[in-house]
């Protein structure tokens, strides 16, 4: 079942956020929340990472379910997530992210495949841009999108992380 991404979002500058940190097999992660839903997952090399730590309040109790589900994912025992999500994005980005949630665990599709599924076969670049703005990696599985030639293409966490995630999912499929 696909995640429901319709709750709206958070502007990083204008809304008080909460965060917690998590060690994972792919490095330290910061999870953010608006107090009700998960709003983001970030890596230390992302631009927002430092701003989150400066402008947010650490609050681990809000994240118990998200941390547990992510730990299960990294252990290979969880293939879908059941979390309240509130990613910030445009209407088009939300459509792309909803399409990403339909990609089965351990499988991949291309940017053009997502564009076609949205009825916009010439929008593969726009799909790539929306994919790159996904604030909820792993849960909204943007790592499952590859080039139409079958090669790995851009990923906010780097191609090495993208390859690790795809290999991980193939192992536990």
Phi, psi and omega per residue, in radians:
X1 nan 2.348 -3.114
X2 -1.297 2.618 3.068
X3 -1.186 2.581 3.049
X4 -1.587 2.015 -3.074
X5 -1.902 0.456 -2.980
X6 -1.627 0.010 -3.026
X7 -1.248 -0.204 -3.100
X8 1.929 -2.487 -3.098
X9 -2.949 -2.947 -3.113
X10 -2.327 2.245 2.932
X11 -1.418 2.167 -3.046
X12 -0.964 -0.633 -3.057
X13 -1.396 -0.517 -2.906
X14 -1.897 -0.047 -3.104
X15 -2.212 2.312 3.100
X16 -1.113 2.304 -3.135
X17 -2.155 2.802 3.029
X18 -1.988 2.694 3.096
X19 -2.524 2.842 2.943
X20 -2.553 2.860 3.129
X21 -2.003 2.687 -3.111
X22 -2.494 2.299 2.967
X23 -1.454 2.387 3.128
X24 -2.414 2.959 3.104
X25 -1.096 -0.268 3.134
X26 -1.889 0.225 3.087
X27 2.007 -3.122 -3.137
X28 -1.223 2.406 3.096
X29 -2.173 2.586 3.008
X30 -2.004 2.207 3.078
X31 -1.809 2.445 3.122
X32 -2.118 2.695 3.139
X33 -2.527 2.663 3.028
X34 -1.608 0.134 -3.116
X35 1.773 -0.238 -3.138
X36 -2.171 -0.662 -3.049
X37 -2.421 2.810 3.071
X38 -1.289 2.255 -3.095
X39 -1.963 -0.319 -3.126
X40 -2.996 2.788 3.015
X41 -2.374 2.185 -3.021
X42 -2.274 2.649 3.088
X43 -1.783 2.702 -3.105
X44 -1.001 -0.479 -3.101
X45 -1.508 -0.021 3.085
X46 -1.411 2.570 -3.078
X47 -0.996 -0.713 -3.061
X48 -1.234 -0.366 -3.013
X49 -0.901 -0.960 -3.100
X50 -1.120 -0.685 3.134
X51 -1.127 -0.630 3.116
X52 -1.088 -0.820 -3.124
X53 -1.135 -0.574 3.141
X54 -1.347 -0.660 -2.942
X55 -1.896 0.193 -3.093
X56 -2.245 2.892 3.139
X57 -1.849 2.258 3.108
X58 -1.236 2.288 -3.078
X59 -2.708 1.582 -3.043
X60 -1.297 -0.444 -3.089
X61 -1.075 -0.575 3.132
X62 -1.129 -0.340 -2.945
X63 -1.884 0.161 -3.037
X64 -0.940 -0.850 -3.104
X65 -1.166 -0.765 3.135
X66 -1.096 -0.761 3.122
X67 -1.087 -0.759 3.139
X68 -1.088 -0.786 -3.118
X69 -1.183 -0.672 3.085
X70 -1.156 -0.689 3.085
X71 -1.082 -0.706 3.088
X72 -1.123 -0.711 3.096
X73 -1.038 -0.861 -3.113
X74 -1.191 -0.400 3.068
X75 -1.446 -0.150 3.128
X76 1.503 0.191 -3.104
X77 -1.802 -0.104 3.114
X78 -2.167 2.287 -3.136
X79 -1.968 -0.323 3.077
X80 -2.361 2.798 -3.104
X81 -2.019 2.579 3.093
X82 -2.227 1.300 -3.082
X83 -2.217 2.678 3.002
X84 -1.394 2.151 -3.068
X85 -2.083 2.567 3.096
X86 -2.536 1.206 3.129
X87 -1.357 2.507 3.099
X88 -1.549 2.244 3.100
X89 -3.109 3.027 3.118
X90 -1.333 2.960 3.103
X91 -1.049 -0.715 3.124
X92 -1.143 -0.759 3.113
X93 -1.028 -0.734 3.117
X94 -1.080 -0.670 3.098
X95 -1.114 -0.745 3.110
X96 -1.112 -0.815 -3.107
X97 -1.100 -0.647 3.077
X98 -1.129 -0.672 3.085
X99 -1.135 -0.657 3.111
X100 -1.067 -0.647 -3.128
X101 -1.164 -0.242 3.134
X102 -1.582 -0.136 3.116
X103 -1.296 2.106 -3.109
X104 -1.080 2.579 3.073
X105 -0.903 2.319 3.075
X106 1.393 0.084 3.127
X107 -2.089 2.886 3.127
X108 -2.276 2.868 2.987
X109 -2.516 3.056 -3.128
X110 -1.850 2.916 3.076
X111 -1.056 -0.717 3.116
X112 -1.158 -0.602 3.086
X113 -1.086 -0.740 3.089
X114 -1.146 -0.782 -3.137
X115 -1.018 -0.788 3.127
X116 -1.112 -0.688 -3.136
X117 -1.129 -0.407 3.108
X118 -1.582 0.025 -3.109
X119 1.320 0.357 -3.130
X120 -2.281 1.235 -3.011
X121 -1.065 -0.311 3.129
X122 -1.722 0.154 -3.040
X123 -1.762 0.490 -3.082
X124 -1.106 -0.597 3.084
X125 -1.171 -0.728 3.103
X126 -1.120 -0.655 3.073
X127 -1.104 -0.747 3.102
X128 -1.062 -0.712 3.115
X129 -1.151 -0.756 3.112
X130 -1.135 -0.685 3.107
X131 -1.046 -0.744 3.139
X132 -1.188 -0.371 3.132
X133 -1.628 0.022 -3.123
X134 -1.028 2.030 -3.122
X135 -1.492 -0.023 -3.064
X136 -2.206 1.051 -3.138
X137 -1.026 2.758 -3.096
X138 1.353 -0.938 -3.132
X139 -1.275 -0.818 2.961
X140 -1.775 1.706 -2.844
X141 -1.320 1.258 3.128
X142 -1.164 -0.348 3.126
X143 -1.192 -0.256 -3.122
X144 -1.464 0.049 3.131
X145 -1.801 2.196 -3.108
X146 -2.212 3.033 3.117
X147 -1.190 2.758 -3.132
X148 -1.143 -0.305 3.077
X149 -1.514 0.055 3.118
X150 1.523 -0.005 -3.124
X151 -1.598 2.678 3.072
X152 -1.235 2.416 3.078
X153 -2.201 3.122 -3.027
X154 -0.565 2.535 3.090
X155 -2.715 2.323 -3.081
X156 -0.975 -0.569 3.128
X157 -1.515 -0.019 -3.107
X158 1.666 2.702 -3.089
X159 -1.146 -0.533 3.107
X160 -1.102 -0.742 3.110
X161 -1.165 -0.715 3.124
X162 -1.055 -0.794 3.121
X163 -1.092 -0.717 3.119
X164 -1.046 -0.798 -3.121
X165 -1.102 -0.754 3.140
X166 -1.159 -0.724 3.100
X167 -1.135 -0.745 3.097
X168 -0.993 -0.845 -3.108
X169 -1.180 -0.653 3.099
X170 -1.098 -0.673 3.134
X171 -1.087 -0.652 -3.051
X172 -1.835 0.154 -3.066
X173 -1.046 nan nan
